[in-house]
Amino acid sequence: MGVNLGKSKITELADAPKDYQDSYRLLNKNGSYFVVNVSSPNTPGLRNLQEKGPLIEIIQAIREVNPDRPLFVKVAPDLEFPALDEVLQVAQDMKITGLIATNTTISRDILPPNTPNRDETGGLSGQPVKQRADEVLAHLAKNSKDLTLIGVGGIFDGQDLYDKIARGAHLCQIYTGWIYGGPHTVPNILEEFVGILQRDGIKSLEELRGSKLG
Ligand SMILES: Cc1cc2nc3c(=O)[nH]c(=O)nc-3n(C[C@H](O)[C@H](O)[C@H](O)COP(=O)(O)O)c2cc1C
């Protein structure tokens, strides 16, 4: 079980490290891995914590409590590659376990202009985020050493799962696809995924992993 920590809305950004630390102190015995969520667009200002300085302070604050738990940072699909490279640098320098790519997007570019509720605020998930989430994942995979990468964003079927692993994911997560697909979504996706591997003559996940990095 993964535990995803986000700063409380009412906490000032300057006090964020202590907020993450307090949550981690309460929960660090209750998960197999932990996630610093600094990428949700639904908490004002949260995504500023993806910058190098604040991110280092948050990771340090968590490590003070218990340095031994697997720790991930979850990034936004809206970060440009130079900003992602800074997060990568921090992740590698501080030897965290890995990165999760990605959270929801604030971009509406991919939606046709007449899409209902197109201008609603908040994070967009599912198919509209898939392409950018895959690009971000591939960028992280190309440029990271020894980090575990979790791919998330727009997985609905076996091909979507295949695409994530081909772009370097070691693990994958699903949210929106599961909401639409219901309880059988994961077994269905896995069955389809295995069928694609067999069709393509791919014998292991290692063989697939990173094969579409370009
Ligand atoms: C209703 C909803 C709530 C979410 N809440 C969180 C959250 O609290 N923390 C977080 O890191 N990501 C949150 N996410 C983002 C998802 O975990 C995931 O990164 C994103 O939706 C992309 O994956 P998907 O296309 O499979 O939904 C949320 C997404 C949705 C749709």
The ligand as a Gaussian input file, in Angstrom:
#p B3LYP/6-31G(d) Opt

LIG

0 1
 C      -10.893000      12.635000      -8.448000
 C       -9.386000      12.558000      -8.431000
 C       -8.707000      12.779000      -7.244000
 C       -7.310000      12.714000      -7.200000
 N       -6.644000      12.941000      -6.011000
 C       -5.297000      12.863000      -5.971000
 C       -4.589000      13.071000      -4.755000
 O       -5.172000      13.312000      -3.698000
 N       -3.242000      12.997000      -4.767000
 C       -2.553000      12.719000      -5.922000
 O       -1.308000      12.645000      -5.901000
 N       -3.192000      12.522000      -7.099000
 C       -4.531000      12.574000      -7.152000
 N       -5.187000      12.365000      -8.333000
 C       -4.403000      12.095000      -9.557000
 C       -4.358000      10.610000      -9.890000
 O       -3.737000       9.888000      -8.828000
 C       -3.568000      10.372000     -11.196000
 O       -2.218000      10.786000     -11.011000
 C       -4.153000      11.134000     -12.375000
 O       -5.567000      11.163000     -12.313000
 C       -3.749000      10.507000     -13.718000
 O       -4.111000       9.128000     -13.778000
 P       -5.492000       8.596000     -14.429000
 O       -5.566000       9.137000     -15.839000
 O       -5.384000       7.093000     -14.367000
 O       -6.612000       9.123000     -13.592000
 C       -6.579000      12.420000      -8.396000
 C       -7.300000      12.194000      -9.604000
 C       -8.678000      12.263000      -9.635000
 C       -9.390000      12.033000     -10.949000

